[in-house]
Amino acid sequence: MDSWKSNLTSFALMVLIHLPLACCSSLKEAMPVSSHLEDNSHNQLLSPKMTFEVTLHGLLLWASLGFLMPLGILIIRLSNREESGTRLKLYFYFHLTVQILSLSIATAGAIKSIKTFENSFNNSHQRIGLALYIAIWVQAAIGFCRPHRGTKKRSLWYFFHWIFGTITCIVGILNIYTGLEAYKKRTKRSVTLWTFLFTIEISSMAFFYLFQDKWDYMQKQSVSLREGGQVRPSDDQESSIRDDNDNKNLWREPCSKVNALKNLFN
């Protein structure tokens, strides 16, 4: 009986001695896992130097695809009011200069991103950015290969140059928004102000693009005055009045039958 008690006491002492050691060992094994997760979480954040590089990259691409390219589209849109002359040439060369500057800045941003970033292309922002770099050079090649006015190829060239440039500009604007979201995730900084300002800028350009095309049409809807002070109807109203007078004169002509439609086809 005494031996049994002594054995039980010895077993209890062994458990009490080895239990803290086992707990410490398990905690020791678990610690590197948690610290590894913390290291990974910390590594996902950008260093100050990399944050500066990402910010510079964003500014370059905003200046190119978010400002200069839409501005060039607005300039060439304004040239539609001009038939010929010096102002038409100024619009064209201003459009050309702005788009070349946009292409140069985008190329500088592309070279910098290739040299600085990892470029794994595992997210939509990088993949869309690569497609945009190719698209802007294709658009530039299309622009320099324009045919002369009056040729049959001119209309087809104009359609492709317009539609391809518009799509490239819209996709570039959308990719700036995805870039702002990626910057927010990697730096844990708020981008609400930059998103708001960029939205105001693009909305203003879009409004001006749509409004200036309708400005001449809106002016034609107003009533103009003659020198004598009498109100003169607009061109559309004059055309309607002229048609009504022609119809009245037409029905005043003698008809061989009451229901004859011969005068209507003469």
QUINOR-V171100 format. One record per residue. N is the residue number from 1. RES is the residue in three letters. SS is DSSP state (~ for helix, > for strand, _ for the rest). PHI is phi in degrees with one decimal (NA if undefined). BURIAL is 1 if it has 9 or more other C-alpha atoms within 8 Angstrom, else 0. Layout:
n->N res->RES ss->SS phi->PHI burial->BURIAL
n->N res->RES ss->SS phi->PHI burial->BURIAL
This chain:
n->1 res->MET ss->_ phi->NA burial->0
n->2 res->ASP ss->~ phi->-63.3 burial->0
n->3 res->SER ss->~ phi->-66.2 burial->0
n->4 res->TRP ss->~ phi->-66.7 burial->0
n->5 res->LYS ss->~ phi->-66.7 burial->0
n->6 res->SER ss->~ phi->-66.5 burial->0
n->7 res->ASN ss->~ phi->-64.2 burial->0
n->8 res->LEU ss->~ phi->-65.6 burial->0
n->9 res->THR ss->~ phi->-65.2 burial->0
n->10 res->SER ss->~ phi->-63.5 burial->0
n->11 res->PHE ss->~ phi->-64.5 burial->0
n->12 res->ALA ss->~ phi->-65.1 burial->0
n->13 res->LEU ss->~ phi->-64.7 burial->0
n->14 res->MET ss->~ phi->-64.6 burial->0
n->15 res->VAL ss->~ phi->-63.6 burial->0
n->16 res->LEU ss->~ phi->-64.4 burial->0
n->17 res->ILE ss->~ phi->-74.6 burial->0
n->18 res->HIS ss->~ phi->-83.2 burial->0
n->19 res->LEU ss->~ phi->-63.2 burial->0
n->20 res->PRO ss->~ phi->-61.6 burial->0
n->21 res->LEU ss->~ phi->-64.8 burial->0
n->22 res->ALA ss->~ phi->-66.4 burial->0
n->23 res->CYS ss->~ phi->-64.1 burial->0
n->24 res->CYS ss->~ phi->-63.3 burial->0
n->25 res->SER ss->~ phi->-65.2 burial->0
n->26 res->SER ss->~ phi->-67.3 burial->0
n->27 res->LEU ss->~ phi->-66.1 burial->0
n->28 res->LYS ss->~ phi->-64.3 burial->0
n->29 res->GLU ss->~ phi->-72.6 burial->0
n->30 res->ALA ss->~ phi->-79.0 burial->0
n->31 res->MET ss->~ phi->-60.2 burial->0
n->32 res->PRO ss->~ phi->-62.6 burial->0
n->33 res->VAL ss->~ phi->-66.0 burial->0
n->34 res->SER ss->~ phi->-65.6 burial->0
n->35 res->SER ss->~ phi->-66.0 burial->0
n->36 res->HIS ss->~ phi->-66.3 burial->0
n->37 res->LEU ss->~ phi->-65.1 burial->0
n->38 res->GLU ss->~ phi->-64.7 burial->0
n->39 res->ASP ss->~ phi->-64.7 burial->0
n->40 res->ASN ss->~ phi->-63.7 burial->0
n->41 res->SER ss->~ phi->-61.9 burial->0
n->42 res->HIS ss->~ phi->-71.6 burial->0
n->43 res->ASN ss->~ phi->-69.8 burial->0
n->44 res->GLN ss->~ phi->-69.9 burial->0
n->45 res->LEU ss->_ phi->-76.5 burial->1
n->46 res->LEU ss->_ phi->-82.6 burial->1
n->47 res->SER ss->_ phi->-73.5 burial->0
n->48 res->PRO ss->~ phi->-57.1 burial->0
n->49 res->LYS ss->~ phi->-65.2 burial->0
n->50 res->MET ss->~ phi->-68.5 burial->0
n->51 res->THR ss->~ phi->-62.3 burial->1
n->52 res->PHE ss->~ phi->-64.2 burial->0
n->53 res->GLU ss->~ phi->-64.3 burial->1
n->54 res->VAL ss->~ phi->-66.5 burial->1
n->55 res->THR ss->~ phi->-63.2 burial->0
n->56 res->LEU ss->~ phi->-63.4 burial->0
n->57 res->HIS ss->~ phi->-59.4 burial->1
n->58 res->GLY ss->~ phi->-64.9 burial->1
n->59 res->LEU ss->~ phi->-65.4 burial->0
n->60 res->LEU ss->~ phi->-63.6 burial->1
n->61 res->LEU ss->~ phi->-73.7 burial->1
n->62 res->TRP ss->~ phi->-66.5 burial->1
n->63 res->ALA ss->~ phi->-60.3 burial->1
n->64 res->SER ss->~ phi->-80.8 burial->1
n->65 res->LEU ss->~ phi->-87.1 burial->1
n->66 res->GLY ss->~ phi->-97.1 burial->1
n->67 res->PHE ss->~ phi->-132.7 burial->1
n->68 res->LEU ss->~ phi->-68.3 burial->1
n->69 res->MET ss->~ phi->-64.8 burial->1
n->70 res->PRO ss->~ phi->-61.8 burial->1
n->71 res->LEU ss->~ phi->-63.8 burial->1
n->72 res->GLY ss->~ phi->-62.9 burial->1
n->73 res->ILE ss->~ phi->-66.2 burial->1
n->74 res->LEU ss->~ phi->-63.5 burial->1
n->75 res->ILE ss->~ phi->-64.3 burial->1
n->76 res->ILE ss->~ phi->-70.1 burial->1
n->77 res->ARG ss->~ phi->-68.4 burial->0
n->78 res->LEU ss->~ phi->-66.7 burial->1
n->79 res->SER ss->~ phi->-70.9 burial->1
n->80 res->ASN ss->~ phi->-66.1 burial->0
n->81 res->ARG ss->~ phi->-76.2 burial->0
n->82 res->GLU ss->_ phi->-96.0 burial->0
n->83 res->GLU ss->_ phi->-80.3 burial->0
n->84 res->SER ss->_ phi->-166.2 burial->0
n->85 res->GLY ss->_ phi->110.6 burial->0
n->86 res->THR ss->~ phi->-66.8 burial->0
n->87 res->ARG ss->~ phi->-64.6 burial->1
n->88 res->LEU ss->~ phi->-65.2 burial->1
n->89 res->LYS ss->~ phi->-65.6 burial->1
n->90 res->LEU ss->~ phi->-63.4 burial->0
n->91 res->TYR ss->~ phi->-59.8 burial->1
n->92 res->PHE ss->~ phi->-64.5 burial->1
n->93 res->TYR ss->~ phi->-70.1 burial->0
n->94 res->PHE ss->~ phi->-67.1 burial->1
n->95 res->HIS ss->~ phi->-61.6 burial->1
n->96 res->LEU ss->~ phi->-63.7 burial->1
n->97 res->THR ss->~ phi->-64.5 burial->0
n->98 res->VAL ss->~ phi->-64.6 burial->1
n->99 res->GLN ss->~ phi->-72.1 burial->1
n->100 res->ILE ss->~ phi->-65.5 burial->0
n->101 res->LEU ss->~ phi->-64.2 burial->1
n->102 res->SER ss->~ phi->-63.0 burial->1
n->103 res->LEU ss->~ phi->-63.9 burial->1
n->104 res->SER ss->~ phi->-65.2 burial->0
n->105 res->ILE ss->~ phi->-67.6 burial->1
n->106 res->ALA ss->~ phi->-63.5 burial->1
n->107 res->THR ss->~ phi->-65.1 burial->1
n->108 res->ALA ss->~ phi->-62.7 burial->1
n->109 res->GLY ss->~ phi->-65.2 burial->1
n->110 res->ALA ss->~ phi->-67.1 burial->1
n->111 res->ILE ss->~ phi->-62.3 burial->0
n->112 res->LYS ss->~ phi->-66.4 burial->1
n->113 res->SER ss->~ phi->-67.8 burial->1
n->114 res->ILE ss->~ phi->-67.6 burial->1
n->115 res->LYS ss->~ phi->-79.9 burial->0
n->116 res->THR ss->~ phi->-101.7 burial->0
n->117 res->PHE ss->_ phi->-95.1 burial->0
n->118 res->GLU ss->_ phi->-74.5 burial->0
n->119 res->ASN ss->_ phi->54.9 burial->0
n->120 res->SER ss->_ phi->-81.1 burial->0
n->121 res->PHE ss->_ phi->54.7 burial->0
n->122 res->ASN ss->_ phi->-100.9 burial->0
n->123 res->ASN ss->_ phi->-139.4 burial->0
n->124 res->SER ss->~ phi->-67.7 burial->0
n->125 res->HIS ss->~ phi->-62.6 burial->1
n->126 res->GLN ss->~ phi->-70.1 burial->1
n->127 res->ARG ss->~ phi->-67.7 burial->1
n->128 res->ILE ss->~ phi->-65.6 burial->1
n->129 res->GLY ss->~ phi->-61.6 burial->1
n->130 res->LEU ss->~ phi->-62.8 burial->0
n->131 res->ALA ss->~ phi->-63.6 burial->0
n->132 res->LEU ss->~ phi->-68.4 burial->1
n->133 res->TYR ss->~ phi->-59.1 burial->1
n->134 res->ILE ss->~ phi->-70.4 burial->0
n->135 res->ALA ss->~ phi->-64.9 burial->1
n->136 res->ILE ss->~ phi->-68.9 burial->1
n->137 res->TRP ss->~ phi->-73.7 burial->1
n->138 res->VAL ss->~ phi->-63.8 burial->0
n->139 res->GLN ss->~ phi->-63.4 burial->1
n->140 res->ALA ss->~ phi->-64.5 burial->0
n->141 res->ALA ss->~ phi->-64.0 burial->0
n->142 res->ILE ss->~ phi->-62.7 burial->1
n->143 res->GLY ss->~ phi->-64.7 burial->0
n->144 res->PHE ss->~ phi->-77.4 burial->0
n->145 res->CYS ss->_ phi->-98.9 burial->0
n->146 res->ARG ss->_ phi->-72.4 burial->1
n->147 res->PRO ss->_ phi->-75.9 burial->0
n->148 res->HIS ss->_ phi->-72.9 burial->0
n->149 res->ARG ss->_ phi->-65.4 burial->0
n->150 res->GLY ss->_ phi->94.7 burial->0
n->151 res->THR ss->_ phi->-87.8 burial->0
n->152 res->LYS ss->_ phi->-69.3 burial->0
n->153 res->LYS ss->~ phi->-75.7 burial->0
n->154 res->ARG ss->~ phi->-63.3 burial->1
n->155 res->SER ss->~ phi->-65.0 burial->0
n->156 res->LEU ss->~ phi->-65.9 burial->0
n->157 res->TRP ss->~ phi->-62.4 burial->1
n->158 res->TYR ss->~ phi->-61.2 burial->1
n->159 res->PHE ss->~ phi->-62.4 burial->0
n->160 res->PHE ss->~ phi->-67.6 burial->0
n->161 res->HIS ss->~ phi->-64.5 burial->1
n->162 res->TRP ss->~ phi->-70.4 burial->0
n->163 res->ILE ss->~ phi->-69.8 burial->0
n->164 res->PHE ss->~ phi->-69.2 burial->1
n->165 res->GLY ss->~ phi->-66.7 burial->1
n->166 res->THR ss->~ phi->-65.4 burial->0
n->167 res->ILE ss->~ phi->-63.9 burial->0
n->168 res->THR ss->~ phi->-61.3 burial->1
n->169 res->CYS ss->~ phi->-65.7 burial->1
n->170 res->ILE ss->~ phi->-64.8 burial->0
n->171 res->VAL ss->~ phi->-64.9 burial->1
n->172 res->GLY ss->~ phi->-62.8 burial->1
n->173 res->ILE ss->~ phi->-64.2 burial->1
n->174 res->LEU ss->~ phi->-63.1 burial->0
n->175 res->ASN ss->~ phi->-71.1 burial->1
n->176 res->ILE ss->~ phi->-65.6 burial->1
n->177 res->TYR ss->~ phi->-64.7 burial->1
n->178 res->THR ss->~ phi->-66.6 burial->1
n->179 res->GLY ss->~ phi->-66.6 burial->1
n->180 res->LEU ss->~ phi->-63.5 burial->1
n->181 res->GLU ss->~ phi->-66.8 burial->1
n->182 res->ALA ss->~ phi->-65.9 burial->0
n->183 res->TYR ss->~ phi->-62.9 burial->1
n->184 res->LYS ss->~ phi->-64.4 burial->1
n->185 res->LYS ss->~ phi->-69.7 burial->0
n->186 res->ARG ss->~ phi->-82.4 burial->1
n->187 res->THR ss->~ phi->-107.7 burial->1
n->188 res->LYS ss->_ phi->59.0 burial->0
n->189 res->ARG ss->_ phi->-108.6 burial->0
n->190 res->SER ss->_ phi->-77.1 burial->0
n->191 res->VAL ss->_ phi->-119.1 burial->1
n->192 res->THR ss->~ phi->-61.7 burial->0
n->193 res->LEU ss->~ phi->-63.8 burial->0
n->194 res->TRP ss->~ phi->-66.2 burial->0
n->195 res->THR ss->~ phi->-64.4 burial->1
n->196 res->PHE ss->~ phi->-64.0 burial->0
n->197 res->LEU ss->~ phi->-63.5 burial->0
n->198 res->PHE ss->~ phi->-66.4 burial->0
n->199 res->THR ss->~ phi->-65.3 burial->0
n->200 res->ILE ss->~ phi->-62.1 burial->0
n->201 res->GLU ss->~ phi->-61.6 burial->0
n->202 res->ILE ss->~ phi->-67.5 burial->1
n->203 res->SER ss->~ phi->-64.8 burial->0
n->204 res->SER ss->~ phi->-65.3 burial->0
n->205 res->MET ss->~ phi->-65.7 burial->1
n->206 res->ALA ss->~ phi->-65.3 burial->0
n->207 res->PHE ss->~ phi->-63.6 burial->0
n->208 res->PHE ss->~ phi->-64.3 burial->0
n->209 res->TYR ss->~ phi->-60.6 burial->1
n->210 res->LEU ss->~ phi->-79.3 burial->0
n->211 res->PHE ss->~ phi->-73.2 burial->0
n->212 res->GLN ss->~ phi->-65.4 burial->1
n->213 res->ASP ss->~ phi->-71.9 burial->0
n->214 res->LYS ss->~ phi->-100.1 burial->0
n->215 res->TRP ss->~ phi->-64.6 burial->0
n->216 res->ASP ss->~ phi->-62.9 burial->0
n->217 res->TYR ss->~ phi->-64.5 burial->0
n->218 res->MET ss->~ phi->-66.9 burial->0
n->219 res->GLN ss->~ phi->-66.9 burial->0
n->220 res->LYS ss->~ phi->-69.6 burial->1
n->221 res->GLN ss->~ phi->-77.1 burial->0
n->222 res->SER ss->_ phi->-79.3 burial->0
n->223 res->VAL ss->_ phi->-93.6 burial->1
n->224 res->SER ss->> phi->-100.2 burial->0
n->225 res->LEU ss->> phi->-113.1 burial->1
n->226 res->ARG ss->_ phi->-83.5 burial->0
n->227 res->GLU ss->_ phi->-67.7 burial->0
n->228 res->GLY ss->_ phi->-77.9 burial->0
n->229 res->GLY ss->_ phi->92.0 burial->0
n->230 res->GLN ss->_ phi->-78.1 burial->0
n->231 res->VAL ss->> phi->-77.4 burial->0
n->232 res->ARG ss->> phi->-105.9 burial->0
n->233 res->PRO ss->_ phi->-66.4 burial->1
n->234 res->SER ss->_ phi->-70.6 burial->1
n->235 res->ASP ss->~ phi->-62.5 burial->0
n->236 res->ASP ss->~ phi->-66.7 burial->0
n->237 res->GLN ss->~ phi->-68.3 burial->0
n->238 res->GLU ss->~ phi->-61.9 burial->1
n->239 res->SER ss->~ phi->-63.8 burial->0
n->240 res->SER ss->~ phi->-66.3 burial->0
n->241 res->ILE ss->~ phi->-64.4 burial->0
n->242 res->ARG ss->~ phi->-62.1 burial->0
n->243 res->ASP ss->~ phi->-65.8 burial->0
n->244 res->ASP ss->~ phi->-65.0 burial->0
n->245 res->ASN ss->~ phi->-65.4 burial->0
n->246 res->ASP ss->~ phi->-63.9 burial->0
n->247 res->ASN ss->~ phi->-66.1 burial->0
n->248 res->LYS ss->~ phi->-65.7 burial->0
n->249 res->ASN ss->~ phi->-63.7 burial->0
n->250 res->LEU ss->~ phi->-67.1 burial->1
n->251 res->TRP ss->~ phi->-77.7 burial->0
n->252 res->ARG ss->~ phi->-77.9 burial->0
n->253 res->GLU ss->_ phi->-68.2 burial->0
n->254 res->PRO ss->_ phi->-65.3 burial->0
n->255 res->CYS ss->_ phi->-116.6 burial->0
n->256 res->SER ss->_ phi->-69.6 burial->0
n->257 res->LYS ss->_ phi->-132.6 burial->0
n->258 res->VAL ss->_ phi->-66.3 burial->0
n->259 res->ASN ss->_ phi->-100.8 burial->0
n->260 res->ALA ss->_ phi->-71.7 burial->0
n->261 res->LEU ss->_ phi->-108.4 burial->0
n->262 res->LYS ss->~ phi->-63.8 burial->0
n->263 res->ASN ss->~ phi->-66.0 burial->1
n->264 res->LEU ss->~ phi->-69.6 burial->0
n->265 res->PHE ss->~ phi->-99.4 burial->0
n->266 res->ASN ss->_ phi->-77.5 burial->0
